[in-house]
Amino acid sequence: MTALLEDAHEGLELPQRVNRVAYVRGQYAYYHYGCDGLDDRGWGCGYRSLQTICSWVVLQKRKAGKEARAVPSIAEIQAALVSLGDKEAHFEGCCDWIGSTEVFLCLDHFYQVPCRILHASTGGQVAHHVDALLRHFEQLGSPVMMGGDCDASSKGILGVCQTSSGESHLLVLDPHWYRNDAKHGLLAGARANLQQNGWISWLSLDSLMESSFYNLCLPLLPSTEDNTL
């Protein structure tokens, strides 16, 4: 597999007046549109968010001395969902999206990692899950996948924070950046480029769509890393 940028959030500044913050713990690779040579622009964001989570799971399991298969390709993800009976045979090779439910199924199938789903019927209701997300990152430290309906852009969630004024922000890793890393190699200064252009950023909950529901998939695998910043 092509070398991918790891830990894209490192060095990113926090929002102002933060009084509580919790992050992903442990290394992960940034999977994004086109990273492996497959042009999946317009439909592949859910797969890429899943692959990012899988990269974290693989490293955690191997650090714990356990076997873990390599991060699955998009074709392997589609084949697994067909074999599990979640999708019809024509799903293999198609350009259909996947969401939090499919991520849940695949993490269990490939790595025997159970997940918890948090549902918010509107963007505003995501605020009701901030405490649960803080506890998740503090206690487990695994990356989270977030998907929606009207807001159909899958997102990786790598942290959450609260400010002294009561605002909450999510640390969002956006898989929609396009670059063929398999052909061109890792971009020089990739982390700084991604941070400057908002592909990894702290987003206020106010930026979520009120007309969209959201599902958050929380992998229930504890990090082997110490709970320190």
Secondary structure, DSSP 8 states (H G I E B T S, - for coil): -----B-TTTT----TTEEEEEE--S--B---TTTTS---TTT-HHHHHHHHHHHHHHHHHHHTT--------HHHHHHHHHHTTSS-GGGTT------HHHHHHHHHHHH---EEEEEESSGGGGGGGHHHHHHHHHHT---EEEEESSS---EEEEEEEEETTS-EEEEEE-TT----HHHH-S-TTHHHHHHHTTSEEEEEGGGS-TTS-EEEEEE----SS-S--
